[in-house]
Amino acid sequence: MSSLLYQKVRANPRFAELAARRSRFALLLTAAVLVSYYALMMLVAFAPQVLKTPIAEGATLTVGVPIGAVIIIGSWLLTGWFVSRANGEFDELNQQIVQEASK
């Protein structure tokens, strides 16, 4: 792309909207992942007895295992959600902006 096309894209108000929406979405998902990981670390540091509690009486599986699994799988799902939205909604809007600037 030429620098003139870049300037037209950046001047488009829809580009600013796209950048803001994408940033808000990324920050929201980042916050969700960080809060869940740091909450787990706080539990490990300040209330480890909660995580080592067996799921059922006589069971060897503790509460910490499914909590950790949910955090990991949840992070994967949030990443997939971001990729899906980025490859769908955000890419469509991006293509429309570039087409408008190319005219």
C-alpha positions in Angstrom: 0.0 0.0 0.0 1.1 3.5 -0.7 1.5 6.2 1.9 -1.4 8.1 0.4 -3.6 5.0 1.0 -2.4 4.7 4.6 -3.2 8.4 5.2 -6.7 7.9 3.7 -7.3 4.8 5.9 -6.1 6.6 9.1 -8.2 9.6 8.3 -11.4 7.5 8.0 -13.5 7.8 11.1 -14.5 4.2 10.8 -10.8 3.3 11.2 -10.7 5.0 14.6 -13.9 3.1 15.6 -12.4 -0.2 14.5 -9.2 0.5 16.5 -11.2 1.5 19.6 -13.5 -1.5 19.4 -10.7 -3.9 18.9 -8.7 -2.4 21.7 -11.6 -2.5 24.1 -12.3 -6.1 23.3 -8.7 -7.1 23.7 -8.4 -5.3 27.0 -11.6 -6.9 28.3 -10.4 -10.4 27.5 -6.9 -9.6 28.8 -8.4 -8.4 32.1 -10.5 -11.5 32.4 -7.5 -13.8 32.0 -5.3 -11.8 34.3 -7.9 -11.6 37.0 -8.5 -15.3 36.9 -4.8 -16.2 37.0 -4.0 -13.7 39.8 -7.0 -14.8 41.8 -5.6 -18.4 41.6 -2.2 -17.1 42.7 -3.8 -15.3 45.6 -5.6 -18.5 46.7 -2.3 -20.4 46.5 -0.6 -17.7 48.6 -3.2 -16.9 51.2 -5.6 -19.8 51.3 -3.9 -23.0 50.1 -6.2 -25.1 52.3 -9.1 -24.2 49.9 -7.2 -25.7 46.9 -6.1 -28.9 48.7 -9.7 -29.7 49.9 -10.8 -33.0 48.3 -13.8 -32.8 46.0 -15.6 -35.6 47.8 -14.9 -37.4 51.0 -12.2 -40.0 50.4 -11.4 -38.7 46.9 -7.8 -38.0 45.9 -8.8 -35.2 43.4 -8.7 -31.8 45.1 -10.6 -28.6 44.3 -7.5 -27.0 42.9 -7.3 -29.4 39.9 -10.6 -28.4 38.3 -10.1 -24.8 39.2 -6.8 -24.8 37.3 -8.3 -26.7 34.4 -11.2 -24.2 34.1 -8.7 -21.3 34.1 -6.6 -22.9 31.4 -9.5 -24.0 29.2 -11.2 -20.6 29.8 -8.1 -18.9 28.5 -8.1 -21.0 25.4 -11.8 -20.3 24.8 -11.3 -16.5 25.2 -8.4 -16.6 22.8 -10.5 -18.5 20.3 -13.3 -15.9 20.8 -10.8 -13.1 20.0 -9.5 -14.9 16.9 -13.0 -15.6 15.7 -14.1 -12.0 16.1 -10.9 -10.6 14.7 -11.1 -12.9 11.6 -14.8 -12.1 11.1 -16.2 -8.8 12.3 -12.9 -6.8 12.5 -11.6 -8.1 9.2 -14.8 -7.2 7.4 -14.7 -3.7 8.7 -11.0 -3.4 7.8 -11.7 -4.5 4.2 -14.5 -2.0 3.9 -12.3 0.8 5.2 -9.5 -0.1 2.7 -12.0 -0.3 -0.2 -13.3 3.1 0.7 -9.8 4.5 0.8 -8.9 2.9 -2.5 -11.6 4.8 -4.4 
